[in-house]
Amino acid sequence: MLNVAILGASESPDRIASQAQQLLADNHHRIFPVTPKGDHIGGLPAFRSLLDIPEPLDVVTVYIGAARLPDVVDDILAAKPARVIFNPGTESPSIAARLQQAGIATEEACTLVLLRTGQFES
């Protein structure tokens, strides 16, 4: 079981972030939804920032656009997750390079695919 923050979590079942949250739960991971909207996402307490999460993070899976990443990169660096997954449409080579320089592994992949193919924890 990994501690996973969903950056850009959504209550809307049509959103990929919501589908990822459900699949992460189905795979018994501990989930920390991060969104400036709402206090709960999918029945879990939502956090307004990665810095508000009281647990160490193994993975941050990104569901916000690359244009918004500069606003949260310092929070990601401060949270020091072991890995950051840039889901399709969120890729940012410059942010990834910054994270890698800080010793944080990055990957451009779809969290749903990683979970469904057994590659999420590898």
Contact map, one row per residue, 1 for C-alpha under 8 A:
11100000000000000000000000011100000000000000000000000000000000000000000000000000000000000000000000000000000000000000000000
11110000000000000000000000001100000000000000000000000000111000000000000000000000000000000000000000000000000000000000000010
11111000000000000000000000001111000000000000000000000011111000000000000000000000000000000000000000000000000000000000000000
01111100000000000000000000001111000000000000000000000000111110000000000000000000000000000000000000000000000000000000000000
00111110000000000000000000000011110000000000000001000000101110000000000000000000000000000000000000000000000000000000000000
00011111100000001000100000000011110000000000000000000000000111100000000000000000000000000000000000000000000000000000000000
00001111100000000000000000000000111000000000000001000000000111110000000000000000000000000000000000000000000000000000000000
00000111110000001000000000000000111000000000000000000000000001110000000000000000000000000000000000000000000000000000000000
00000111111000001100100000000000111000001000000000000000000000100000000000000000000000000000000000000000000000000000000000
00000001111110101100000000000000001000001000000000000000000000000000000000000000000000000000000000000000000000000000000000
00000000111110100100000000000000000000001100000000000000000000000000000000000000000000000000000000000000000000000000000000
00000000011111100100000000000000000000000000000000000000000000000000000000000000000000000000000000000000000000000000000000
00000000011111110110000000000000000000000000000000000000000000000000000000000000000000000000000000000000000000000000000000
00000000000111110110000000000000000000000000000000000000000000000000000000000000000000000000000000000000000000000000000000
00000000011111111110000000000000000000000000000000000000000000000000000000000000000000000000000000000000000000000000000000
00000000000011111111000000000000000000000000000000000000000000000000000000000000000000000000000000000000000000000000000000
00000101110000111111100000000000000000000000000000000000000000100000000000000000000000000000000000000000000000000000000000
00000000111111111111110000000000000000000100000000000000000000000000000000000000000000000000000000000000000000000000000000
00000000000011111111111000000000000000000000000000000000000000000000000000000000000000000000000000000000000000010000000000
00000000000000011111111100000000000000000000000000000000000000000000000000000000000000000000000000000000000000110000000000
00000100100000001111111110000010100000000100000000000000000000000000000000000000000000000000000000000000000000000000000000
00000000000000000111111111000000000000000000000000000000000000000000000000000000000000000000000000000000000000000000000000
00000000000000000011111111100000000000000000000000000000000000000000000000000000000000000000000000000000000000010010000000
00000000000000000001111111111110000000000000000000000000000000000000000000000000000000000000000000000000000000000010000000
00000000000000000000111111111110000000000000000000000000000000000000000000000000000000000000000000000000000000000000000000
00000000000000000000011111111000000000000000000000000000000000000000000000000000000000000000000000000000000000000000000000
00000000000000000000001111111000000000000000000000000000000000000000000000000000000000000000000000000000000000000010000000
10000000000000000000000111111100000000000000000000000000000000000000000000000000000000000000000000000000000000000000000000
11110000000000000000000111111110000000000000000000000000000000000000000000000000000000000000000000000000000000000000000000
11110000000000000000000110011111000000000000000000000000000000000000000000000000000000000000000000000000000000000000000000
00111100000000000000100110001111100000000001000000000000000000000000000000000000000000000000000000000000000000000000000000
00111100000000000000000000000111110000000001111000001000000000000000000000000000000000000000000000000000000000000000000000
00001111100000000000100000000011111000001001111000000000000000000000000000000000000000000000000000000000000000000000000000
00001111100000000000000000000001111100000000011111000000000000000000000000000000000000000000000000000000000000000000000000
00000011110000000000000000000000111111000000011110000000000000000000000000000000000000000000000000000000000000000000000000
00000000000000000000000000000000011111000000001110000000000000000000000000000000000000000000000000000000000000000000000000
00000000000000000000000000000000001111100000000100000000000000000000000000000000000000000000000000000000000000000000000000
00000000000000000000000000000000001111111000010000000000000000000000000000000000000000000000000000000000000000000000000000
00000000000000000000000000000000000011111000111000000000000000000000000000000000000000000000000000000000000000000000000000
00000000000000000000000000000000000001111111110000000000000000000000000000000000000000000000000000000000000000000000000000
00000000111000000000000000000000100001111111110000000000000000000000000000000000000000000000000000000000000000000000000000
00000000001000000100100000000000000000011111000000000000000000000000000000000000000000000000000000000000000000000000000000
00000000000000000000000000000000000000011111100000000000000000000000000000000000000000000000000000000000000000000000000000
00000000000000000000000000000011100000011111110000000000000000000000000000000000000000000000000000000000000000000000000000
00000000000000000000000000000001100000111011111000000000000000000000000000000000000000000000000000000000000000000000000000
00000000000000000000000000000001111001111001111100000000000000000000000000000000000000000000000000000000000000000000000000
00000000000000000000000000000001111100100000111111011000000000000000000000000000000000000000000000000000000000000000000000
00000000000000000000000000000000011110000000011111010000000000000000000000000000000000000000000000000000000000000000000000
00000000000000000000000000000000011100000000001111111000000000000000000000100000000000000000000000000000000000000000000000
00001010000000000000000000000000010000000000001111111000000000000000000000110010000000000000000000000000000000000000000000
00000000000000000000000000000000000000000000000011111100000000000000000000100110000000000000000000000000000000000000000000
00000000000000000000000000000000000000000000001111111100000000000000000000000000000000000000000000000000000000000000000000
00000000000000000000000000000001000000000000001011111111000000000000000000000000000000000000000000000000000000000000000000
00000000000000000000000000000000000000000000000000111111000000000000000000000000000000000000000000000000000000000000000000
00100000000000000000000000000000000000000000000000001111100000000000000000000000000000000000000000000000000000000000000000
00100000000000000000000000000000000000000000000000001111110000000000000000000011100000000000000000000000000000000000000000
01111000000000000000000000000000000000000000000000000011111100000000000000000011110000000000000000000000000000000000000000
01110000000000000000000000000000000000000000000000000001111100000000000000000000111000000000000000000000000000000000000000
01111000000000000000000000000000000000000000000000000000111110000000000000000000111110000000000000000000000000000000000000
00011110000000000000000000000000000000000000000000000000111111000000000000000000101110000000000000000000000000000000000000
00011110000000000000000000000000000000000000000000000000001111100000000000000000000111100000000000000000000000100000000000
00000111000000000000000000000000000000000000000000000000000111110000000000000000000111100100000000000000000000000000000000
00000111100000001000000000000000000000000000000000000000000011111000000000000000000001100100000000000000000000000000000000
00000011000000000000000000000000000000000000000000000000000001111101100000000000000000000100000000000000000000000000000000
00000000000000000000000000000000000000000000000000000000000000111111100000000000000000001110000000000000000000000000000000
00000000000000000000000000000000000000000000000000000000000000011111110000000000000000001111000000000000000000000000000000
00000000000000000000000000000000000000000000000000000000000000001111110000000000000000000000000000000000000000000000000000
00000000000000000000000000000000000000000000000000000000000000011111111100000000000000000000000000000000000000000000000000
00000000000000000000000000000000000000000000000000000000000000011111111110000000000000000001001000000000000000000000000000
00000000000000000000000000000000000000000000000000000000000000000111111111000000000000000000001000000000000000000000000000
00000000000000000000000000000000000000000000000000000000000000000001111111000000000000000000000000000000000000000000000000
00000000000000000000000000000000000000000000000000000000000000000001111111110000000000000000000000000000000000000000000000
00000000000000000000000000000000000000000000000000000000000000000000111111111000000000000000001000000000000000000000000000
00000000000000000000000000000000000000000000000000000000000000000000011111111100000000000000000000000000000000000000000000
00000000000000000000000000000000000000000000000011100000000000000000000111111110000000000000000000000000000000000000000000
00000000000000000000000000000000000000000000000001000000000000000000000111111111100000000000000000000000000000000000000000
00000000000000000000000000000000000000000000000000000000000000000000000011111111100000000000000000100100000000000000000000
00000000000000000000000000000000000000000000000000100000000000000000000001111111000000000000000000000000000000000000000000
00000000000000000000000000000000000000000000000001100001100000000000000000111111100000000000000000000000000000000000000000
00000000000000000000000000000000000000000000000000000001100000000000000000011111110000000000000000000001000000000000000000
00000000000000000000000000000000000000000000000000000001111100000000000000011011111100000000000000000001000000000000000000
00000000000000000000000000000000000000000000000000000000111000000000000000000001111100000000000000000001100000000000000000
00000000000000000000000000000000000000000000000000000000011100000000000000000000111110000000000000000001111000000000000000
00000000000000000000000000000000000000000000000000000000001111000000000000000000111111000000000000000001111000000000000000
00000000000000000000000000000000000000000000000000000000001111000000000000000000001111100000000000000000011111100000000000
00000000000000000000000000000000000000000000000000000000000011100000000000000000000111111111000000000000011111000000000000
00000000000000000000000000000000000000000000000000000000000011100000000000000000000011111110000000000000000111100000000000
00000000000000000000000000000000000000000000000000000000000000000000000000000000000001111110000000000000000111000000000000
00000000000000000000000000000000000000000000000000000000000000001100000000000000000001111110000000000000000000000000000000
00000000000000000000000000000000000000000000000000000000000001111100000000000000000001111111000000000000000000000000000000
00000000000000000000000000000000000000000000000000000000000000001100000000000000000001111111100000000000000100000000000000
00000000000000000000000000000000000000000000000000000000000000000100100000000000000001000111111100000000000000000000000000
00000000000000000000000000000000000000000000000000000000000000000000000000000000000000000011111110000000000000000000000000
00000000000000000000000000000000000000000000000000000000000000000000000000000000000000000001111111000000000000000000000000
00000000000000000000000000000000000000000000000000000000000000000000110010000000000000000001111111100000000000000000000000
00000000000000000000000000000000000000000000000000000000000000000000000000000000000000000001111111110000010000000000000000
00000000000000000000000000000000000000000000000000000000000000000000000000000000000000000000111111111000000000000000000000
00000000000000000000000000000000000000000000000000000000000000000000000000000000000000000000011111111100000000000000000000
00000000000000000000000000000000000000000000000000000000000000000000000000001000000000000000001111111111110000000000000000
00000000000000000000000000000000000000000000000000000000000000000000000000000000000000000000000111111111110000000000000000
00000000000000000000000000000000000000000000000000000000000000000000000000000000000000000000000011111111000000000000000000
00000000000000000000000000000000000000000000000000000000000000000000000000001000000000000000000001111111000000000000000000
00000000000000000000000000000000000000000000000000000000000000000000000000000000000000000000000000111111100000000000000000
00000000000000000000000000000000000000000000000000000000000000000000000000000001111100000000000000111111110000000000000000
00000000000000000000000000000000000000000000000000000000000000000000000000000000011100000000000000110011111000000000000000
00000000000000000000000000000000000000000000000000000000000000000000000000000000001111000000000100110001111100000000000000
00000000000000000000000000000000000000000000000000000000000000000000000000000000001111000000000000000000111110000000000000
00000000000000000000000000000000000000000000000000000000000000000000000000000000000011110010000000000000011111000000000000
00000000000000000000000000000000000000000000000000000000000000000000000000000000000011110000000000000000001111101100000000
00000000000000000000000000000000000000000000000000000000000000000000000000000000000011110000000000000000000111111100000000
00000000000000000001000000000000000000000000000000000000000010000000000000000000000010100000000000000000000011111110000100
00000000000000000011001000000000000000000000000000000000000000000000000000000000000000000000000000000000000001111111000000
00000000000000000000000000000000000000000000000000000000000000000000000000000000000000000000000000000000000011111111100000
00000000000000000000000000000000000000000000000000000000000000000000000000000000000000000000000000000000000011111111111100
00000000000000000000001100100000000000000000000000000000000000000000000000000000000000000000000000000000000000111111111100
00000000000000000000000000000000000000000000000000000000000000000000000000000000000000000000000000000000000000011111111000
00000000000000000000000000000000000000000000000000000000000000000000000000000000000000000000000000000000000000001111111100
00000000000000000000000000000000000000000000000000000000000000000000000000000000000000000000000000000000000000000111111111
00000000000000000000000000000000000000000000000000000000000000000000000000000000000000000000000000000000000000000111111111
00000000000000000000000000000000000000000000000000000000000000000000000000000000000000000000000000000000000000100110111111
01000000000000000000000000000000000000000000000000000000000000000000000000000000000000000000000000000000000000000000011111
00000000000000000000000000000000000000000000000000000000000000000000000000000000000000000000000000000000000000000000011111
